[in-house]
């Protein structure tokens, strides 16, 4: 608990990280309280053709779409889809990539080479292109989008953990623990993994933003969850034929995606400054470290 309070206190002293944290908290609150905050919660599934393309006003805060549904209400429920995609995709990538990186980094030989060459195969293809190919092959649906993003993102965690594990193997505390008879599994679980947790957390935070952006791109191309799911990328795609007259149609989901991705990126930068001791030791290498020295 004290470690969490330490991280939060340092993040609160970093203005950019604080802005990112507030944006993410706002997204989480919008998703959690969507049924309460939505002015027309039934518009996620109901259609009102007579009210199509109405501009923002008192009745519809962000206007209506081509089917007459309230964009503000659909945006709130779309936040749930966004968080669901990001959390599951990044979580699955962690479950695959971290063990692969730990095993490949700690052990030497054919197994390490096989695991890393496998990750290289995935990294050789741009992530967005590979995700599009997988989603197109499997068909447009929410589970397929999550699967496509998970398959394409785990090698980044594997590479990161592999490099960090290799650098730790020559540390004195690892060698001394191994000399005392600790098993490789115990060394990895109790000594290596805790020491590579910081870069993993930073990568996961930044990865959330990138995963959400990629999911929106898949939705824009028609490879995301099918209608009437209130997915932000699909909403932008549907709004193209009504621009620039119905500008609010594309502006609302576009701004939501922008703020969400920016929030995770700002938080990731702040976490890197707080959790990476190499940055904290570097004079002037971190905004937080500079503030500490001034104090």
Backbone bond lengths (Angstrom), bond angles and torsions (degrees), N, CA, C in turn:
res aa  C-N    CA-C-N  psi(-1)  N-CA   C-N-CA  omega(-1)  CA-C   N-CA-C  phi
1 X - - - 1.453 - - 1.532 111.06 -
2 X 1.345 115.98 -39.90 1.461 119.45 179.80 1.519 111.41 -64.23
3 X 1.343 115.80 -35.90 1.471 119.16 178.65 1.526 110.22 -65.63
4 X 1.331 116.61 -40.18 1.464 120.21 179.10 1.525 110.63 -64.18
5 X 1.330 116.31 -44.00 1.464 120.27 178.57 1.527 111.04 -62.97
6 X 1.341 116.54 -36.68 1.465 120.45 178.30 1.527 110.73 -62.83
7 X 1.337 116.00 -46.05 1.461 120.21 -179.50 1.521 110.73 -64.54
8 X 1.345 116.89 -44.59 1.459 120.45 -179.52 1.520 111.54 -62.95
9 X 1.341 116.67 -40.82 1.461 119.55 -179.63 1.523 111.54 -64.51
10 X 1.317 117.26 -38.30 1.469 120.21 178.77 1.525 111.16 -71.96
11 X 1.339 116.11 -36.23 1.461 118.84 177.45 1.518 110.84 -64.56
12 X 1.332 116.69 -37.19 1.462 120.24 -178.95 1.518 111.72 -67.49
13 X 1.339 117.82 -20.13 1.460 121.36 177.89 1.526 111.71 -87.78
14 X 1.322 116.45 -7.94 1.466 121.81 177.08 1.525 107.21 -103.14
15 X 1.334 117.67 110.32 1.459 121.40 -172.96 1.532 111.87 -60.26
16 X 1.322 116.81 -43.52 1.468 119.60 -178.58 1.519 110.98 -64.32
17 X 1.339 116.61 -45.32 1.459 119.93 179.22 1.526 110.84 -64.74
18 X 1.323 116.86 -35.91 1.461 120.48 178.94 1.523 110.85 -65.54
19 X 1.324 116.55 -40.70 1.463 120.16 176.43 1.525 110.06 -61.51
20 X 1.343 116.75 -44.03 1.454 120.37 178.16 1.514 112.37 -61.32
21 X 1.330 116.34 -42.97 1.459 120.68 179.45 1.529 110.87 -63.48
22 X 1.319 117.16 -41.80 1.462 120.58 179.47 1.528 111.56 -65.65
23 X 1.329 116.59 -37.98 1.465 119.74 177.88 1.526 111.17 -64.20
24 X 1.334 116.29 -41.10 1.463 119.82 179.93 1.527 110.77 -68.57
25 X 1.335 116.24 -40.37 1.465 119.59 176.97 1.527 110.88 -63.10
26 X 1.328 116.58 -38.04 1.470 120.04 177.38 1.526 110.74 -65.02
27 X 1.336 116.55 -39.69 1.463 119.88 177.26 1.522 110.65 -63.41
28 X 1.338 116.26 -45.23 1.452 119.87 179.08 1.524 112.32 -62.21
29 X 1.335 116.69 -40.91 1.468 120.41 178.88 1.522 110.77 -65.60
30 X 1.337 116.46 -40.47 1.468 119.95 179.21 1.520 111.00 -63.01
31 X 1.329 116.57 -41.01 1.468 120.12 179.74 1.525 111.08 -68.74
32 X 1.330 116.23 -42.78 1.463 120.16 -176.87 1.525 111.94 -69.17
33 X 1.327 116.33 -39.11 1.470 121.12 -175.07 1.526 112.40 -102.25
34 X 1.330 116.80 19.79 1.465 119.92 -177.32 1.533 112.96 -54.99
35 X 1.330 120.58 -44.56 1.473 118.86 179.75 1.524 113.23 -63.53
36 X 1.344 116.04 -26.49 1.463 120.05 -179.12 1.521 111.06 -85.83
37 X 1.330 117.04 -41.96 1.460 121.42 -175.94 1.525 112.95 -78.68
38 X 1.320 117.55 -26.06 1.463 120.64 -177.23 1.529 110.60 -67.36
39 X 1.317 115.37 132.91 1.475 119.91 178.39 1.526 111.92 -80.97
40 X 1.342 116.52 -25.22 1.465 121.64 178.08 1.529 108.39 -136.32
41 X 1.323 117.88 71.02 1.473 120.67 -174.93 1.524 113.56 -61.20
42 X 1.319 118.17 -27.12 1.462 120.31 -179.63 1.522 112.78 -74.30
43 X 1.339 117.44 -11.52 1.463 120.25 -177.58 1.519 113.01 -73.13
44 X 1.324 117.72 -4.92 1.464 119.59 175.01 1.526 109.59 -64.25
45 X 1.313 116.74 -31.91 1.463 120.86 -178.11 1.533 112.62 -120.75
46 X 1.310 118.82 -23.81 1.458 120.72 -177.58 1.530 111.22 -87.11
47 X 1.334 115.77 151.31 1.457 122.30 -179.46 1.527 109.26 -117.16
48 X 1.342 114.98 145.25 1.469 120.81 179.40 1.537 107.80 -136.82
49 X 1.317 118.19 75.64 1.474 120.98 -175.77 1.522 113.84 -54.84
50 X 1.313 118.29 -29.94 1.460 120.48 -178.20 1.523 112.13 -69.11
51 X 1.347 117.96 -17.35 1.458 121.26 -177.86 1.535 112.11 -109.22
52 X 1.315 117.64 19.20 1.459 121.00 -174.61 1.525 112.42 -65.36
53 X 1.330 114.14 141.51 1.464 123.58 173.24 1.527 113.14 56.41
54 X 1.304 117.12 39.39 1.460 120.35 173.69 1.519 109.38 -81.31
55 X 1.339 118.62 138.80 1.471 121.09 -178.96 1.528 110.94 -71.14
56 X 1.322 117.00 165.57 1.479 120.25 177.70 1.518 111.05 -56.72
57 X 1.324 114.71 139.99 1.459 120.29 -179.63 1.510 109.92 -165.76
58 X 1.316 115.75 -167.13 1.458 120.87 -177.09 1.518 111.90 -66.45
59 X 1.330 117.19 -36.58 1.459 119.93 -177.90 1.526 111.86 -79.98
60 X 1.327 115.67 -37.67 1.462 120.67 178.77 1.529 107.56 -127.02
61 X 1.323 116.48 103.87 1.466 121.58 -170.77 1.528 112.70 -60.29
62 X 1.312 117.27 -36.31 1.470 121.05 179.96 1.524 111.63 -116.62
63 X 1.325 116.78 18.95 1.455 120.32 179.00 1.521 112.10 82.69
64 X 1.336 115.38 -173.27 1.460 121.63 179.38 1.523 109.85 -123.00
65 X 1.338 115.51 162.33 1.463 120.06 -179.46 1.522 110.86 -95.30
66 X 1.317 116.40 -165.87 1.467 120.50 -175.11 1.523 112.59 -69.17
67 X 1.319 117.56 -17.51 1.462 122.39 178.30 1.527 112.22 -100.96
68 X 1.325 117.33 4.27 1.453 121.10 179.39 1.518 113.87 82.40
69 X 1.323 118.42 8.84 1.464 121.59 179.78 1.518 110.41 -82.05
70 X 1.315 116.01 149.66 1.457 122.14 -178.37 1.526 109.91 -72.38
71 X 1.333 117.16 118.84 1.466 121.24 -176.26 1.518 111.10 -67.96
72 X 1.319 117.61 -38.13 1.473 121.01 179.82 1.523 111.14 -59.48
73 X 1.318 117.68 -45.53 1.465 121.42 -179.44 1.521 111.04 -66.86
74 X 1.311 117.16 -42.50 1.466 120.25 179.09 1.524 110.83 -67.02
75 X 1.331 116.96 -31.57 1.460 120.52 178.50 1.534 110.42 -65.55
76 X 1.323 116.72 -41.13 1.464 120.55 179.40 1.521 111.31 -64.37
77 X 1.316 117.01 -45.05 1.461 119.23 178.82 1.535 110.92 -71.09
78 X 1.321 116.79 -26.60 1.460 119.49 175.09 1.512 112.66 -67.19
79 X 1.349 116.78 -26.02 1.459 119.95 176.02 1.521 111.06 -61.78
80 X 1.311 117.11 -32.56 1.469 120.71 177.12 1.520 110.95 -64.63
81 X 1.327 115.72 -43.34 1.467 119.81 178.10 1.516 110.25 -63.13
82 X 1.326 116.07 -41.84 1.461 120.93 -178.88 1.521 111.28 -61.80
83 X 1.327 117.25 -48.82 1.459 120.87 -179.72 1.525 110.74 -65.09
84 X 1.317 117.01 -40.39 1.460 120.86 179.55 1.522 111.14 -60.03
85 X 1.324 116.43 -46.50 1.466 120.34 179.76 1.524 110.45 -62.55
86 X 1.339 116.92 -48.07 1.457 120.20 -177.02 1.514 112.80 -63.75
87 X 1.326 117.42 -47.15 1.469 120.82 -176.33 1.523 111.38 -65.80
88 X 1.328 117.76 -47.31 1.466 119.82 -177.29 1.525 111.14 -68.95
89 X 1.332 117.23 -42.35 1.466 119.87 -178.37 1.522 111.46 -65.27
90 X 1.328 117.07 -46.57 1.463 119.94 179.27 1.534 110.43 -68.66
91 X 1.343 117.21 -38.73 1.454 120.18 177.85 1.516 112.18 -62.18
92 X 1.336 117.32 -43.41 1.459 120.70 177.67 1.525 111.14 -65.58
93 X 1.323 116.90 -37.95 1.457 120.41 177.35 1.528 111.46 -63.56
94 X 1.334 116.14 -37.96 1.458 120.50 176.20 1.523 111.33 -63.91
95 X 1.326 116.43 -44.92 1.459 120.81 -178.03 1.521 112.36 -63.62
96 X 1.328 116.55 -27.81 1.465 120.01 178.63 1.525 110.95 -91.23
97 X 1.317 116.43 -50.11 1.456 120.61 -171.10 1.517 114.97 -71.29
98 X 1.346 117.62 -40.08 1.469 119.89 -177.14 1.523 112.00 -64.70
99 X 1.343 120.22 -50.44 1.469 118.36 176.79 1.528 113.45 -60.16
100 X 1.329 116.05 -39.67 1.467 118.94 178.40 1.526 110.62 -61.30
101 X 1.331 117.11 -44.98 1.462 120.60 179.48 1.520 112.64 -65.47
102 X 1.331 117.41 -39.28 1.464 120.69 179.47 1.522 111.19 -65.02
103 X 1.319 116.83 -47.07 1.475 120.62 -178.86 1.523 110.75 -65.81
104 X 1.344 116.30 -45.62 1.465 119.59 -178.79 1.522 111.58 -67.29
105 X 1.335 117.19 -33.22 1.455 119.76 -179.21 1.517 113.83 -77.87
106 X 1.320 116.92 -33.32 1.472 119.78 -176.59 1.516 112.39 -83.62
107 X 1.328 116.13 -41.43 1.459 120.00 -179.26 1.524 109.97 -93.79
108 X 1.302 115.89 148.30 1.459 122.09 178.19 1.527 108.89 -115.58
109 X 1.316 115.35 148.91 1.454 118.21 178.73 1.515 112.14 125.67
110 X 1.332 114.84 -157.41 1.460 120.16 -172.70 1.530 112.35 -66.53
111 X 1.343 117.02 -34.62 1.461 119.31 -179.23 1.527 111.41 -65.12
112 X 1.317 116.30 -43.41 1.458 120.62 177.85 1.526 111.17 -62.15
113 X 1.336 115.38 -44.25 1.463 119.37 179.70 1.526 111.33 -64.22
114 X 1.334 116.87 -40.35 1.463 120.53 -179.36 1.523 110.91 -63.55
115 X 1.326 116.99 -45.29 1.462 120.42 -178.58 1.524 111.55 -65.23
116 X 1.318 116.99 -42.60 1.460 119.70 -178.37 1.521 112.33 -72.65
117 X 1.335 117.46 -35.06 1.464 118.75 176.97 1.523 110.37 -68.38
118 X 1.341 116.70 -32.90 1.459 119.67 176.07 1.525 111.08 -64.25
119 X 1.333 115.72 -43.21 1.470 118.52 177.47 1.523 111.19 -65.68
120 X 1.331 117.01 -33.50 1.467 120.06 178.26 1.516 111.74 -63.91
121 X 1.335 116.49 -34.19 1.465 120.10 178.74 1.529 110.02 -61.50
122 X 1.333 117.03 -43.02 1.458 120.66 178.91 1.532 111.22 -70.05
123 X 1.335 116.51 -37.63 1.460 119.60 -178.78 1.521 112.56 -73.12
124 X 1.331 116.53 -18.50 1.466 119.56 -178.69 1.520 111.93 -68.89
125 X 1.339 116.40 -23.54 1.468 121.35 179.23 1.524 108.40 -102.99
126 X 1.328 119.08 132.26 1.474 120.12 176.72 1.520 111.20 -52.04
127 X 1.331 116.21 137.33 1.456 120.79 -172.77 1.518 112.62 -59.14
128 X 1.322 116.66 -42.94 1.465 119.87 -178.35 1.528 110.50 -63.95
129 X 1.325 116.73 -42.21 1.467 120.48 -179.70 1.524 110.62 -64.11
130 X 1.332 116.65 -43.52 1.457 120.15 179.29 1.522 111.44 -65.67
131 X 1.339 117.19 -39.94 1.460 120.61 178.18 1.527 110.74 -63.75
132 X 1.326 117.47 -40.26 1.464 120.96 177.79 1.523 110.45 -63.33
133 X 1.334 116.65 -42.60 1.463 120.15 -179.14 1.524 111.05 -63.53
134 X 1.326 117.02 -42.97 1.465 120.41 -179.34 1.517 110.63 -67.74
135 X 1.343 117.39 -46.21 1.459 120.70 -179.28 1.525 111.32 -64.16
136 X 1.313 117.08 -37.49 1.457 120.89 178.71 1.525 110.69 -66.49
137 X 1.329 116.69 -38.35 1.461 120.93 -179.71 1.527 111.66 -69.37
138 X 1.323 116.43 -41.33 1.468 120.75 -176.05 1.526 112.78 -82.76
139 X 1.330 117.25 -25.77 1.456 120.34 -178.95 1.517 111.65 104.11
140 X 1.339 117.10 154.91 1.469 121.27 -177.52 1.528 112.52 -72.89
141 X 1.327 116.65 115.09 1.462 122.65 174.89 1.515 107.95 -166.76
142 X 1.315 117.01 159.40 1.458 121.27 -179.60 1.534 112.12 -63.30
143 X 1.338 120.72 -47.77 1.469 119.40 177.81 1.521 113.33 -59.83
144 X 1.331 117.53 -36.39 1.462 120.01 -179.14 1.525 111.46 -69.93
145 X 1.331 117.49 -35.29 1.463 120.41 175.70 1.527 110.37 -63.58
146 X 1.329 116.24 -45.74 1.467 120.38 179.15 1.524 110.58 -62.15
147 X 1.333 116.99 -41.93 1.464 120.60 179.06 1.526 111.13 -63.72
148 X 1.330 116.62 -43.70 1.463 120.42 179.98 1.526 111.63 -61.93
149 X 1.324 117.08 -41.47 1.461 120.67 -179.90 1.529 111.40 -70.59
150 X 1.321 116.99 -37.68 1.468 120.22 179.29 1.520 111.04 -65.60
151 X 1.322 116.16 -44.02 1.469 120.82 -178.36 1.517 111.41 -63.47
152 X 1.326 116.56 -33.90 1.468 119.52 -175.09 1.527 113.68 -89.28
153 X 1.343 118.43 -14.20 1.471 118.97 -174.16 1.524 113.99 -104.62
154 X 1.339 119.54 -20.07 1.452 119.87 -176.11 1.530 113.63 -61.15
155 X 1.364 120.38 -32.91 1.471 117.81 -179.19 1.525 114.00 -60.79
156 X 1.351 118.20 -26.69 1.460 120.28 178.55 1.528 110.82 -66.11
157 X 1.328 116.82 -40.86 1.464 119.89 175.64 1.521 110.97 -67.93
158 X 1.322 116.48 -39.58 1.458 119.74 -179.56 1.528 111.00 -61.81
159 X 1.316 117.14 -44.91 1.469 121.23 179.82 1.519 111.50 -64.46
160 X 1.320 116.42 -42.58 1.456 120.77 -179.63 1.524 111.22 -63.04
161 X 1.330 117.13 -49.53 1.461 121.31 -178.51 1.527 110.62 -66.92
162 X 1.311 116.77 -36.37 1.470 120.71 177.67 1.525 110.98 -59.31
163 X 1.321 116.66 -48.39 1.464 120.61 -178.88 1.526 111.43 -65.03
164 X 1.338 116.94 -42.58 1.464 120.24 -179.73 1.527 111.14 -66.64
165 X 1.327 117.44 -38.84 1.469 121.07 -179.95 1.517 110.89 -66.88
166 X 1.316 117.36 -41.76 1.472 120.34 177.85 1.529 111.26 -61.13
167 X 1.325 116.46 -39.28 1.467 119.16 -178.73 1.520 111.75 -70.82
168 X 1.343 117.87 -24.70 1.465 121.04 -179.53 1.522 113.19 -82.12
169 X 1.316 117.52 -19.31 1.465 119.93 -173.41 1.523 112.97 -63.21
170 X 1.312 117.44 -26.39 1.461 120.80 -179.19 1.525 113.27 -92.83
171 X 1.327 116.51 2.03 1.458 119.46 178.40 1.528 110.28 -71.14
172 X 1.339 114.82 148.61 1.469 120.20 -175.26 1.524 111.50 -63.24
173 X 1.319 117.82 -40.89 1.465 119.40 -176.09 1.527 111.83 -67.79
174 X 1.329 118.33 -29.05 1.455 120.81 175.93 1.523 110.26 -72.03
175 X 1.327 116.63 -45.43 1.457 120.25 -179.06 1.529 111.35 -65.76
176 X 1.321 116.83 -39.83 1.464 119.33 -179.67 1.523 111.60 -68.91
177 X 1.339 117.16 -38.13 1.462 120.30 177.78 1.520 111.13 -65.81
178 X 1.327 116.57 -39.32 1.463 119.97 176.82 1.526 111.01 -66.55
179 X 1.342 117.20 -36.83 1.463 120.74 179.26 1.525 111.93 -66.40
180 X 1.330 116.62 -27.04 1.462 120.77 178.33 1.523 112.66 -78.66
181 X 1.326 117.13 -2.42 1.461 120.66 174.80 1.508 115.39 100.36
182 X 1.323 117.82 11.68 1.464 120.04 179.04 1.529 109.89 -66.34
183 X 1.306 116.69 138.92 1.458 121.18 179.63 1.526 110.05 -72.11
184 X 1.352 117.16 155.17 1.469 118.90 178.20 1.527 113.09 -56.90
185 X 1.348 117.15 -38.57 1.463 119.85 179.63 1.526 111.01 -63.36
186 X 1.328 116.80 -41.01 1.457 120.56 178.78 1.524 110.94 -67.30
187 X 1.316 116.73 -40.40 1.461 120.47 178.13 1.529 111.08 -61.25
188 X 1.323 116.18 -45.67 1.458 120.24 -177.93 1.522 111.03 -65.88
189 X 1.343 116.52 -44.90 1.462 120.76 -173.91 1.524 113.03 -73.87
190 X 1.333 117.32 -39.05 1.460 120.68 -171.73 1.523 114.29 -101.72
191 X 1.319 117.60 -16.41 1.465 118.45 -175.46 1.530 112.98 -124.73
192 X 1.331 117.11 -42.82 1.461 119.15 -177.73 1.532 110.49 -77.59
193 X 1.334 116.75 -51.94 1.462 120.47 -175.84 1.528 113.19 -57.92
194 X 1.345 120.50 -46.59 1.474 118.88 178.24 1.520 113.39 -60.39
195 X 1.330 117.24 -29.60 1.467 120.25 -178.05 1.522 113.14 -83.46
196 X 1.332 117.43 -11.50 1.464 119.44 175.49 1.529 110.74 -108.93
197 X 1.334 116.59 6.56 1.465 120.44 -177.10 1.529 111.89 -66.36
198 X 1.337 117.19 -36.75 1.473 119.71 -176.27 1.517 112.70 -60.59
199 X 1.344 119.45 -53.28 1.473 117.65 178.21 1.523 112.99 -64.21
200 X 1.332 117.46 -27.92 1.461 119.67 177.09 1.521 110.29 -65.51
201 X 1.325 117.03 -43.78 1.464 121.28 179.82 1.534 110.62 -62.65
202 X 1.324 116.14 -42.50 1.462 119.92 179.40 1.523 110.79 -63.72
203 X 1.334 115.91 -46.27 1.463 120.30 179.10 1.525 111.14 -62.26
204 X 1.330 117.83 -38.33 1.455 121.10 179.83 1.524 110.91 -65.24
205 X 1.334 117.35 -40.05 1.461 120.60 179.52 1.526 111.23 -64.54
206 X 1.317 116.05 -48.61 1.464 119.50 178.36 1.527 110.41 -66.88
207 X 1.334 116.22 -35.72 1.456 120.36 179.12 1.514 112.80 -64.38
208 X 1.328 117.21 -31.27 1.463 119.99 176.62 1.519 110.44 -59.75
209 X 1.330 116.25 -45.69 1.461 119.82 179.48 1.511 112.06 -63.07
210 X 1.337 116.63 -44.44 1.461 120.20 -178.61 1.525 111.06 -67.52
211 X 1.334 116.58 -38.49 1.459 120.54 179.50 1.526 110.95 -65.35
212 X 1.319 116.66 -42.27 1.468 120.58 178.39 1.521 110.65 -63.55
213 X 1.325 116.75 -40.64 1.467 120.55 178.52 1.526 110.95 -65.11
214 X 1.332 117.12 -41.45 1.464 120.56 178.20 1.519 110.84 -65.88
215 X 1.338 116.93 -39.94 1.461 120.24 177.67 1.521 110.93 -62.11
216 X 1.329 116.91 -39.61 1.462 120.29 177.12 1.528 110.98 -64.29
217 X 1.339 116.75 -37.08 1.465 120.20 177.56 1.526 110.75 -64.99
218 X 1.329 116.90 -40.00 1.464 119.89 177.08 1.528 110.54 -64.67
219 X 1.336 116.03 -41.23 1.457 118.98 177.20 1.512 111.97 -63.50
220 X 1.322 117.02 -38.46 1.462 121.54 179.31 1.526 111.12 -62.67
221 X 1.338 115.91 -34.58 1.466 120.87 -179.89 1.523 112.65 -84.38
222 X 1.329 117.08 1.10 1.450 120.24 179.28 1.515 114.04 84.51
223 X 1.338 116.85 16.36 1.459 121.12 -178.42 1.524 112.35 -105.09
224 X 1.333 116.70 4.82 1.458 120.63 -179.72 1.520 111.70 -92.29
225 X 1.323 116.61 -162.63 1.468 120.09 178.24 1.523 110.76 -59.30
226 X 1.319 118.26 135.88 1.471 120.74 -177.27 1.526 111.58 -73.32
227 X 1.339 117.54 161.78 1.465 121.17 175.75 1.525 110.08 -60.11
228 X 1.343 117.19 151.48 1.473 128.42 5.93 1.522 114.54 -91.68
229 X 1.333 118.98 22.54 1.458 121.34 179.22 1.525 109.73 -56.48
230 X 1.329 119.36 127.29 1.479 121.55 -176.44 1.528 112.19 -80.24
231 X 1.320 115.49 65.07 1.468 120.32 -178.85 1.524 109.36 -86.97
232 X 1.340 116.98 134.78 1.464 120.99 -171.33 1.525 112.81 -64.93
233 X 1.311 118.17 -41.93 1.466 120.20 -178.26 1.503 112.13 -64.07
234 X 1.323 117.44 -42.07 1.462 120.88 178.33 1.532 110.90 -64.74
235 X 1.327 116.48 -36.20 1.463 120.10 178.73 1.526 110.87 -61.13
236 X 1.329 116.73 -41.63 1.467 119.99 177.98 1.522 110.67 -64.22
237 X 1.333 116.82 -40.28 1.465 120.09 178.94 1.521 111.01 -62.69
238 X 1.325 116.84 -40.91 1.465 120.37 -179.74 1.523 112.29 -67.41
239 X 1.331 117.12 -24.55 1.469 120.42 -175.02 1.520 113.51 -83.11
240 X 1.337 118.12 -10.82 1.472 119.81 -172.07 1.523 112.89 -59.89
241 X 1.319 116.96 -40.62 1.465 118.59 -175.21 1.524 112.82 -72.65
242 X 1.317 117.41 -8.71 1.471 120.50 -178.60 1.525 112.54 -107.74
243 X 1.330 117.17 5.54 1.460 120.85 176.65 1.513 110.06 -83.53
244 X 1.345 118.46 148.43 1.468 127.72 -0.22 1.532 114.32 -91.94
245 X 1.334 117.77 2.27 1.471 119.68 -175.30 1.526 111.10 -61.58
246 X 1.320 117.43 -54.27 1.464 121.74 179.47 1.529 109.33 -92.32
247 X 1.326 116.21 64.69 1.465 121.40 -174.19 1.523 112.30 -63.71
248 X 1.336 117.08 -29.66 1.456 120.68 -177.40 1.533 112.21 -66.88
249 X 1.315 116.27 -23.87 1.460 121.97 -177.34 1.537 110.37 -61.09
250 X 1.338 116.39 -43.54 1.463 120.85 -179.92 1.521 112.23 -91.71
251 X 1.339 116.77 -28.94 1.465 119.73 -174.44 1.528 112.20 -65.41
252 X 1.338 117.71 -40.45 1.465 120.50 -175.62 1.532 112.37 -64.22
253 X 1.336 120.33 -55.02 1.471 118.77 178.36 1.527 112.91 -68.00
254 X 1.334 117.19 -32.51 1.461 119.01 177.90 1.516 111.99 -63.71
255 X 1.334 116.63 -43.34 1.456 120.44 177.56 1.526 110.91 -66.13
256 X 1.326 117.38 -37.13 1.463 120.45 178.33 1.520 111.24 -62.79
257 X 1.322 117.25 -43.94 1.469 120.46 178.00 1.516 110.32 -63.68
258 X 1.330 117.08 -44.19 1.465 121.62 -179.37 1.525 111.52 -59.22
259 X 1.323 117.24 -48.81 1.461 120.92 -177.86 1.527 111.55 -67.08
260 X 1.318 117.13 -36.77 1.463 120.28 179.93 1.520 111.20 -66.33
261 X 1.321 116.83 -49.18 1.467 120.44 -179.85 1.522 110.40 -64.56
262 X 1.327 117.76 -42.04 1.454 120.34 178.07 1.521 111.16 -62.09
263 X 1.337 117.56 -39.30 1.455 121.01 179.52 1.520 111.74 -60.63
264 X 1.309 117.82 -46.99 1.466 120.72 179.82 1.525 111.49 -67.70
265 X 1.321 118.02 -36.48 1.464 120.28 178.32 1.523 111.83 -67.63
266 X 1.324 117.29 -42.85 1.463 120.35 178.08 1.524 110.95 -65.07
267 X 1.322 117.06 -40.89 1.459 119.91 178.00 1.524 110.78 -65.80
268 X 1.322 117.21 -39.43 1.461 120.35 177.99 1.517 112.53 -62.37
269 X 1.333 116.81 -41.86 1.468 120.46 176.65 1.525 110.98 -62.93
270 X 1.330 116.04 -41.42 1.455 119.51 178.59 1.515 112.22 -65.68
271 X 1.314 117.93 -42.49 1.461 121.58 177.75 1.527 111.12 -63.06
272 X 1.324 116.62 -37.05 1.463 119.26 177.95 1.522 110.56 -62.85
273 X 1.310 117.20 -42.80 1.462 120.29 179.02 1.527 111.65 -64.70
274 X 1.327 117.01 -36.07 1.460 120.90 -175.96 1.522 111.51 -80.18
275 X 1.333 117.03 -43.11 1.458 121.04 -169.63 1.518 114.40 -90.98
276 X 1.329 118.15 -21.34 1.463 120.07 -177.63 1.523 109.50 -87.92
277 X 1.319 119.63 109.68 1.466 121.04 -178.13 1.517 113.09 -66.01
278 X 1.329 117.15 -25.98 1.467 119.13 179.63 1.516 111.18 -66.92
279 X 1.348 115.96 -35.37 1.469 119.52 177.46 1.521 110.05 -71.98
280 X 1.352 116.45 -39.93 1.463 119.02 -178.60 1.527 111.05 -65.62
281 X 1.344 116.54 -32.51 1.459 119.03 -179.44 1.526 111.76 -76.07
282 X 1.327 117.13 -23.80 1.461 120.65 -177.76 1.518 109.44 -75.63
283 X 1.294 117.00 123.23 1.456 119.99 -179.81 1.502 111.43 -65.14
284 X 1.338 116.14 120.34 1.453 120.85 179.24 1.502 113.64 78.01
285 X 1.354 118.16 1.15 1.450 120.48 -178.46 1.506 113.23 -78.45
286 X 1.308 116.99 -7.92 1.457 120.10 -178.02 1.517 109.23 -143.11
287 X 1.315 114.45 141.14 1.451 118.16 177.19 1.507 110.99 -64.54
288 X 1.325 116.69 -38.46 1.459 120.04 -179.76 1.519 111.22 -67.61
289 X 1.348 116.37 -41.32 1.460 120.30 179.27 1.520 110.28 -63.72
290 X 1.322 116.66 -35.77 1.469 119.02 179.14 1.518 110.35 -66.45
291 X 1.322 117.57 -39.34 1.448 120.11 179.08 1.518 110.95 -66.49
292 X 1.363 116.30 -37.50 1.449 119.75 179.00 1.528 111.30 -62.78
293 X 1.332 115.82 -41.42 1.460 119.70 -178.70 1.520 111.23 -67.18
294 X 1.356 115.89 -33.41 1.473 118.83 177.97 1.529 111.04 -67.45
295 X 1.377 114.72 -33.37 1.456 118.58 -178.64 1.505 112.06 -73.16
